Amino acid sequence: MKKKILVTGGCGYIGSHTVVSLIENGFEVLIVDDLSNSNAFILDNIKKITGVKPTFINCDLKNFDHTENVIRYNKDVDAVIHFAAHKAVGESVNKPLKYYRNNLFSLVNMLLAQQDYGINNFIFSSSATVYGNPKTLPITEENEIQRPFSSYGNTKKIAEEILEDYVNSNPDFSAISLRYFNPIGAHESGLIGELPQGIPNNLLPYITQTAVGKREQLLVYGDNYPTPDGTPIRDYIHVVDLADAHVKALNRLLNKDSDAPYETFNLGTGNGYSVMEIIKMFEKVSQKKLNYQITDRRDGDVPVLFASTALAEKKLKWTAQLGLEDMIKSSWNWEENLKQS
């Protein structure tokens, strides 16, 4: 019997890549998504990649009755991977209640529904934003958790605290929080990738949309940070590597290999690249000159973030395999395919 995994937000960017990896590793997948920041055509593209079209349920997880119905009719689920969340840092600063309502209600409702039906394995899509502006680098899981600068980041911090409290109250329940650094890239097929609605908040889709002509100009938010070229430095990780880490974390839970009922792992490469370095690499890969303008800093951004991935390497037996050029090439391939579709 295949293990059945419920993936919330499974039509989204990271969710869809993880669904592909799950199917390729022999899991049955049920996607639950309200399509508020994703597209139904991704289901067909997942089938093109894997030969399997996952079961899909359109559900707003902010509604407990709807969430409970999903679980009632799928109580044979072995684990939940929870991606469903709003994720735009800048928007969250301006619309905090939207983020607290969506990101936290959906989590609590899912946990309550799982509890009713004895589904006790949970992987949470967290973020390096929980570290705030770190005092030491590289960031390890032992770094102090601080109040993030954005409401988005704070929903991840609060969500982790909810999970920790729930794990402590329920001896049968186990969870892993995966703290992503900066996911970029797309599947090598060019069939799934990042597709933000409206003006992108993340750097790579902003770059590729500018290069392909969807956006007139790329805005670089600040060049006066305390970094070598003045632009923020981030740890960029290929989304395919990120998806692989979720499968390894899932196997850790299902095989009862965890050292504690609640664990956290950083997912990055351990290398930091500045915004300008990303722009220059894109221009090299695409042979296109980007139209960009330096503008004011963006609320919620910190100067430098990059990970220590030693714990994930040791415990999950996971290491990022794909480099920056792979990330940018695949992102550009995805964008070009979108233009032709």
C-alpha positions, -999 to +999 in steps of 0.1 A: +000+000+000+013+034-009+015+060+019-011+087+013+001+123+019-021+154+021-004+185+007-020+218+015-011+245-010+000+217-034-007+237-065+016+265-054+053+270-062+070+249-036+040+227-031+038+216-067+075+207-069+071+187-036+041+169-051+062+158-081+089+146-058+064+127-036+049+109-066+083+101-080+091+085-047+061+063-046+036+083-025-001+088-032-008+125-030-040+145-022-037+182-029-059+207-009-057+242-023-081+272-026-062+284-057-060+319-042-023+322-053-020+292-077-035+278-108-054+246-116-034+240-148-005+230-126-024+197-119-022+188-156+014+197-157+022+175-127+006+147-147+028+155-177+059+152-155+050+122-134+022+104-154+000+108-124-027+134-118-030+138-080-064+140-064-074+176-059-099+193-034-106+230-036-109+241+000-105+272+020-087+260+051-098+292+070-132+275+073-130+247+099-161+229+087-147+226+052-113+215+066-129+189+088-149+175+059-117+170+039-101+150+067-133+131+075-134+117+039-096+112+038-089+099+073-065+073+058-039+100+052-006+091+067+009+126+070+002+163+062+026+187+045+013+222+051+023+248+026-009+268+024-001+304+033+001+339+020+038+348+016+044+383+003+066+401+028+058+436+016+021+430+014+021+415+049+035+447+064+006+467+049-021+440+055-011+422+087-046+409+096-050+392+062-018+373+069-026+364+106-061+353+096-050+331+066-017+317+078-027+309+114-064+300+110-055+275+083-029+259+105-050+256+136-080+242+116-058+216+100-044+205+133-078+204+149-092+183+121-062+159+121-065+155+159-101+143+155-090+115+131-056+105+146-034+118+118-002+124+137+026+133+112+030+169+101+056+189+081+054+226+083+066+251+057+085+276+078+110+303+069+144+317+078+125+349+087+119+335+122+156+344+129+149+381+124+181+401+119+206+374+131+235+384+154+257+356+140+263+340+107+259+314+093+225+308+109+221+275+127+190+261+143+204+272+176+203+309+166+179+330+187+144+332+173+135+369+171+104+389+163+105+391+125+103+425+107+072+415+087+038+401+096+044+372+072+076+363+091+057+366+124+030+342+113+058+316+107+072+323+142+038+320+158+030+289+138+061+272+151+052+281+186+017+267+181+032+235+167+056+232+196+029+237+222+006+212+204+034+186+202+040+190+239+003+184+247-001+154+224+024+125+229+012+108+197+019+138+174+052+145+156+061+175+135+091+189+116+094+226+107+115+232+076+130+268+076+135+278+040+160+304+030+153+317-006+137+292-030+142+299-067+144+279-099+119+257-116+114+220-127+138+211-155+107+203-177+097+240-176+062+228-167+060+241-132+076+271-115+069+303-096+039+321-109+030+350-086-002+370-091+004+407-097+038+423-093+063+397-079+075+401-044+104+377-049+135+385-069+137+358-096+102+361-110+106+399-110+138+395-130+124+370-155+092+389-160+112+421-167+134+402-192+105+387-210+087+420-212+059+415-187+074+442-165+089+474-177+116+477-151+131+457-122+132+476-090+162+469-067+152+478-032+182+495-017+219+496-025+230+510+009+231+479+030+262+469+049+273+444+022+301+445-004+279+459-032+253+475-010+225+451-020+210+424+004+226+390+005+205+359+006+210+321+005+192+309-026+182+273-029+168+254-059+131+245-054+138+210-066+164+205-038+139+219-014+113+194-026+137+166-021+143+178+015+105+175+022+105+138+011+135+131+033+118+148+063+086+129+056+105+096+056+121+106+089+086+111+104+071+079+089+101+058+099+100+072+135+136+083+131+132+117+148+152+125+178+124+145+194+086+149+187+092+184+172+123+192+151+134+221+130+158+222+101+174+249+080+171+244+042+196+264+022+230+260+005+251+278+030+262+303+003+251+339+001+246+359-031+237+396-034+208+410-055+234+424-079+252+391-082+218+374-091+212+401-117+246+397-133+243+359-133+209+362-150+223+385-177+251+360-183+227+330-185+200+347-206+223+369-227+198+397-220+205+431-204+181+439-176+164+473-172+167+479-135+165+509-111+178+513-076+150+524-053+143+527-016+147+498+008+117+476+013+101+472+047+109+439+064+142+432+046+174+425+065+210+429+051+223+393+052+209+359+056+226+326+049+223+292+065+243+265+081+228+233+067+249+210+088+220+196+108+199+188+077+230+171+062+235+150+093+199+142+103+180+142+070+210+130+049+202+159+026+224+183+008+215+208-019+228+196-053+220+224-077+240+256-081+230+292-088+234+288-126+210+258-125+185+279-105+186+308-129+186+287-161+155+268-150+137+299-139+143+315-173+132+283-191+099+283-171+093+320-179+099+315-216+076+285-217+049+306-200+053+333-227+047+306-254+017+290-237 
